[in-house]
Amino acid sequence: MSDDNRILTERKGHVLIVTINRPEAKNAFDGTSAAALEAAADMLDDDDALFVGVITGAGGTFSAGADLKAAARGERGATQKRGGFGFFAKPPRKPVIAAVEGYAVGGGFELCLSCDLIVAAKTAKFGLPEVRHNVVALGGGLFRLPKRIPYHVAMELALTGEFKDAEFFHRLGVVNRLSETGMASKEIIFHSSKWSDEEAWRAQMPYAMRALDSEDRSEGLKAFAEKRKPVWKGR
């Protein structure tokens, strides 16, 4: 947790809940927020008892992106190690789920695209509005989004800055699961609190972890124990 509580962290069994906690600024990111999110990402990577992370936003909004007031002061919402928002350039190695309520726009949408899965309320809104302000989306959205949806749809979203709801992105496969308003993060947290160690590896996978049964996972664990490079088979 950061000293001023911009980013909150809470453990729920094997799950790390990370809450962006600047509702007065629509959970926009300044330098302090980015440093705190990087610290949360480091915690997830470094703690063997944590299997998966969940990022959500306080106050009914996921994130409105960069704090433009801080940017106008010359303050970058980025870190040297993990890049934008302390996350974009080097997300955690472990699975991370974006649990989205309200708006995830600009850097907020790019944060979602940096995660492994997205669970969103049906009323959530996503978009890259930077073009409206004559700036460029530099948090990875312009190269991550075209890899996940048709090129021309991505181009339209980038050039118009239009917001689309979660159901639109669910149809395109960007949003993995839809939930009722107010339930995106609660659904994940509710189920995670009931998992035993064995169930945690399997029950999370509607959201994050079916790969745990893969041959590559077994090879990765074996290679780690034998202190050698793994031989991946893609299955």
C-alpha positions as CSV (number, residue, x, y, z in Angstrom):
1,M,0.0,0.0,0.0
2,S,1.3,3.5,-0.8
3,D,1.8,5.9,2.0
4,D,-1.1,8.1,0.9
5,N,-3.3,5.2,-0.1
6,R,-3.5,6.0,-3.8
7,I,-3.2,2.2,-4.4
8,L,-4.6,-0.2,-1.9
9,T,-3.6,-3.9,-1.7
10,E,-5.4,-6.7,0.1
11,R,-4.8,-10.4,0.2
12,K,-7.7,-12.8,-0.1
13,G,-6.2,-16.2,0.2
14,H,-4.0,-16.6,-2.8
15,V,-5.4,-13.5,-4.6
16,L,-4.0,-10.0,-4.4
17,I,-6.7,-7.4,-4.7
18,V,-5.3,-4.1,-6.0
19,T,-7.6,-1.1,-5.8
20,I,-6.9,2.2,-7.6
21,N,-8.0,4.6,-4.9
22,R,-8.2,8.2,-6.3
23,P,-11.9,8.6,-6.8
24,E,-11.7,12.3,-6.5
25,A,-9.5,12.2,-9.6
26,K,-11.5,9.5,-11.3
27,N,-8.6,7.1,-10.4
28,A,-6.2,9.0,-12.8
29,F,-2.5,8.2,-12.5
30,D,0.2,10.5,-11.4
31,G,3.8,9.6,-10.6
32,T,3.0,8.5,-7.0
33,S,0.2,6.2,-8.2
34,A,2.5,4.6,-10.8
35,A,5.2,3.9,-8.2
36,A,2.6,2.4,-5.9
37,L,1.1,0.1,-8.7
38,E,4.6,-1.0,-9.5
39,A,5.1,-1.9,-5.9
40,A,1.9,-4.0,-6.0
41,A,3.0,-5.7,-9.2
42,D,6.4,-6.5,-7.5
43,M,4.5,-7.9,-4.5
44,L,2.5,-10.2,-6.7
45,D,5.6,-11.5,-8.6
46,D,7.7,-12.0,-5.5
47,D,5.3,-13.7,-3.2
48,D,5.0,-17.5,-3.9
49,A,1.8,-17.6,-1.9
50,L,0.0,-15.3,-4.4
51,F,-1.3,-16.9,-7.5
52,V,-3.3,-14.2,-9.3
53,G,-3.9,-10.4,-9.0
54,V,-7.1,-8.4,-9.5
55,I,-7.0,-4.7,-10.3
56,T,-10.1,-2.7,-9.7
57,G,-11.0,1.0,-9.1
58,A,-12.7,2.7,-6.1
59,G,-15.7,4.9,-6.4
60,G,-17.4,3.2,-9.3
61,T,-14.7,4.1,-11.9
62,F,-11.8,1.9,-13.1
63,S,-9.5,4.7,-14.3
64,A,-9.8,7.8,-16.4
65,G,-6.2,7.4,-17.5
66,A,-3.3,9.8,-16.9
67,D,-3.6,12.6,-14.4
68,L,-3.5,15.5,-16.9
69,K,-3.0,18.1,-14.1
70,A,0.1,16.2,-12.9
71,A,1.3,15.9,-16.6
72,A,0.9,19.6,-17.1
73,R,3.3,20.1,-14.1
74,G,5.8,17.9,-15.9
75,E,5.1,14.8,-13.7
76,R,5.1,11.5,-15.6
77,G,2.8,8.7,-14.4
78,A,5.4,6.1,-15.1
79,T,8.3,4.2,-13.5
80,Q,11.7,3.3,-14.9
81,K,11.3,-0.4,-14.4
82,R,7.6,-1.2,-15.5
83,G,6.9,1.9,-17.6
84,G,3.5,3.7,-17.8
85,F,1.4,3.5,-14.7
86,G,4.1,1.3,-13.2
87,F,2.7,-1.6,-15.3
88,F,2.4,-1.2,-19.1
89,A,5.9,-2.1,-20.2
90,K,6.4,-5.0,-17.8
91,P,3.2,-6.5,-16.3
92,P,3.5,-9.2,-13.6
93,R,4.5,-12.7,-14.7
94,K,1.5,-14.1,-12.8
95,P,-2.1,-13.7,-14.2
96,V,-3.8,-10.4,-13.6
97,I,-7.5,-9.7,-14.0
98,A,-8.9,-6.3,-14.6
99,A,-12.3,-6.0,-12.8
100,V,-13.9,-3.0,-14.4
101,E,-16.8,-0.8,-13.3
102,G,-17.6,2.6,-14.8
103,Y,-15.0,4.1,-17.2
104,A,-11.8,2.5,-18.3
105,V,-10.6,5.1,-20.8
106,G,-7.2,6.3,-22.1
107,G,-4.6,4.9,-19.9
108,G,-7.3,3.1,-17.9
109,F,-8.2,1.1,-21.0
110,E,-4.5,0.5,-21.7
111,L,-4.1,-0.8,-18.2
112,C,-6.9,-3.3,-18.9
113,L,-5.2,-4.3,-22.1
114,S,-2.0,-4.9,-20.1
115,C,-3.8,-7.4,-17.9
116,D,-4.4,-11.1,-18.9
117,L,-8.2,-11.1,-18.6
118,I,-11.0,-8.5,-18.2
119,V,-14.2,-9.0,-16.2
120,A,-16.5,-6.0,-16.7
121,A,-19.9,-4.7,-15.6
122,K,-22.3,-4.5,-18.6
123,T,-22.5,-0.8,-18.1
124,A,-18.7,-0.3,-18.2
125,K,-17.2,2.0,-20.9
126,F,-13.9,1.6,-22.7
127,G,-12.1,3.9,-25.2
128,L,-9.0,5.7,-26.3
129,P,-10.1,9.4,-26.3
130,E,-6.6,10.8,-26.7
131,V,-7.3,12.0,-30.3
132,R,-9.9,14.3,-28.9
133,H,-7.2,16.2,-27.0
134,N,-4.7,16.1,-29.9
135,V,-2.4,13.7,-28.1
136,V,-1.3,10.1,-28.8
137,A,-2.1,7.0,-26.7
138,L,1.3,6.0,-25.6
139,G,0.5,3.3,-23.1
140,G,0.4,0.4,-25.5
141,G,-3.2,0.6,-26.6
142,L,-2.3,1.4,-30.2
143,F,-0.4,-1.8,-30.7
144,R,-2.2,-4.1,-28.2
145,L,-5.7,-3.4,-29.4
146,P,-5.1,-4.2,-33.1
147,K,-3.8,-7.6,-32.1
148,R,-7.0,-8.5,-30.3
149,I,-9.7,-7.1,-32.5
150,P,-10.1,-6.5,-36.3
151,Y,-7.7,-3.8,-37.6
152,H,-10.3,-1.5,-39.0
153,V,-12.3,-1.6,-35.8
154,A,-9.2,-0.7,-33.8
155,M,-8.4,2.1,-36.2
156,E,-11.9,3.5,-35.9
157,L,-11.7,3.6,-32.1
158,A,-8.3,5.2,-32.2
159,L,-9.2,7.9,-34.8
160,T,-12.6,8.8,-33.4
161,G,-11.9,8.4,-29.6
162,E,-15.4,6.9,-29.3
163,F,-16.3,5.1,-26.1
164,K,-17.9,1.6,-26.4
165,D,-19.6,-0.4,-23.7
166,A,-18.4,-3.7,-22.3
167,E,-20.9,-5.8,-24.3
168,F,-19.3,-4.4,-27.5
169,F,-15.9,-5.5,-26.4
170,H,-17.2,-8.8,-25.1
171,R,-18.5,-9.6,-28.6
172,L,-15.0,-8.9,-29.9
173,G,-13.4,-11.1,-27.3
174,V,-11.6,-8.3,-25.4
175,V,-13.8,-8.6,-22.4
176,N,-13.8,-12.2,-21.1
177,R,-16.8,-12.1,-18.7
178,L,-19.7,-9.7,-18.2
179,S,-21.3,-9.1,-14.8
180,E,-24.1,-6.9,-13.4
181,T,-23.2,-3.4,-12.3
182,G,-21.4,-3.5,-9.0
183,M,-20.5,-7.2,-9.3
184,A,-17.3,-7.3,-11.4
185,S,-14.8,-7.4,-8.6
186,K,-17.2,-8.8,-6.0
187,E,-17.8,-11.9,-8.1
188,I,-14.0,-12.7,-8.2
189,I,-13.4,-11.9,-4.6
190,F,-16.4,-13.9,-3.4
191,H,-15.4,-17.0,-5.2
192,S,-11.7,-16.6,-4.2
193,S,-12.5,-16.5,-0.5
194,K,-13.9,-20.0,-0.7
195,W,-11.0,-21.7,-2.6
196,S,-8.8,-24.2,-0.9
197,D,-5.2,-24.4,-2.2
198,E,-6.2,-27.0,-4.7
199,E,-9.3,-25.2,-5.8
200,A,-7.5,-22.0,-6.2
201,W,-5.4,-23.4,-9.0
202,R,-8.4,-24.6,-10.9
203,A,-11.5,-22.5,-9.9
204,Q,-9.9,-19.2,-10.9
205,M,-9.4,-20.4,-14.5
206,P,-12.7,-19.3,-15.9
207,Y,-10.9,-16.0,-15.4
208,A,-7.2,-16.8,-15.4
209,M,-5.6,-20.2,-14.9
210,R,-6.5,-23.2,-17.0
211,A,-2.9,-23.2,-18.3
212,L,-1.9,-24.7,-15.0
213,D,-2.8,-28.1,-16.4
214,S,-0.7,-27.7,-19.5
215,E,2.4,-29.6,-20.5
216,D,4.3,-26.3,-20.6
217,R,3.5,-25.6,-17.0
218,S,4.8,-29.1,-16.0
219,E,7.9,-28.4,-18.0
220,G,8.4,-25.0,-16.5
221,L,8.2,-26.3,-13.0
222,K,10.6,-29.2,-13.8
223,A,13.1,-26.8,-15.5
224,F,13.0,-24.5,-12.5
225,A,13.7,-27.3,-10.1
226,E,16.6,-28.5,-12.4
227,K,17.9,-25.0,-12.9
228,R,17.8,-25.2,-16.7
229,K,15.9,-23.4,-19.5
230,P,12.5,-24.9,-20.2
231,V,11.7,-26.5,-23.6
232,W,8.3,-25.1,-24.5
233,K,5.8,-27.1,-26.7
234,G,3.0,-24.6,-26.8
235,R,0.5,-26.9,-25.2
